Amino acid sequence: MDKETLPEWAWLFFGLMVAAVAANGISMALQISTDWRMAIIVTVMAPVLVYVGVWYDPDRQYYWEQSRAKIFGDVGFLVVGTAVGAGIAIALTIDLIDSQFLRDLLAMLVGFLTGWALFWWRNPDLYRPDDASSR
């Protein structure tokens, strides 16, 4: 894929739309309760949110020179962290918050932040501007 054909926000938009459709398809196929669907949706969307930025940014291209096992491990940490974070947020708020919208928003926030924190923990040099200039 030629990343110059579209701006970064367009790649992010299209990636998130595809992820949302795929996640909803998975949720419907597995007959997941509407209370828990957001955990699936945010888990599928998290790699798009993280990796579109890493793929598009010219200063972060060195990430792709790592071994495939390291990259797959990073994706695993991101996906599992997101699922666990979103699941915990839903489990803790399912009886406390009546609004499905607020529960979904909280699940998205907690899930993505948990997954991104695990990704950052494995790749702190991707987000250090001082280190990127010394490469």
Residue pairs with C-beta under 8 A, 6 or more apart in sequence:
3 11
3 55
3 56
6 14
8 52
8 53
8 56
11 52
11 55
11 56
12 48
12 49
12 52
12 53
15 48
15 52
16 45
16 48
16 49
18 48
19 41
19 44
19 45
19 47
19 48
20 41
20 44
20 45
22 44
23 37
23 40
23 41
23 43
23 44
23 45
24 37
24 41
26 32
26 40
26 44
27 37
27 40
27 41
32 40
34 100
35 90
35 94
35 100
35 103
36 87
36 90
38 86
38 90
38 103
38 104
38 107
38 108
38 111
39 83
39 86
39 87
39 90
39 107
39 111
41 108
42 82
42 86
42 107
42 108
42 111
42 112
43 79
43 82
43 83
43 86
43 111
43 115
45 112
46 78
46 79
46 82
46 111
46 112
46 115
46 116
47 75
47 78
47 79
49 112
49 116
50 78
50 115
50 116
50 119
51 75
53 60
54 60
54 63
54 126
55 64
59 132
60 126
60 132
62 135
63 71
63 123
63 126
64 71
73 122
74 119
74 122
74 123
77 115
77 118
77 119
77 121
77 122
78 115
78 116
78 118
78 119
79 115
80 115
80 118
81 114
81 115
81 116
81 117
81 118
81 119
82 111
82 112
82 114
82 115
83 111
83 115
84 111
84 114
85 110
85 111
85 112
85 113
85 114
85 115
86 107
86 108
86 110
86 111
86 112
86 114
87 107
87 111
88 110
89 103
89 106
89 107
89 109
89 110
89 111
90 103
90 107
93 102
93 103
93 106
93 107
94 103
97 103
97 106
120 126
120 127
125 131
125 132
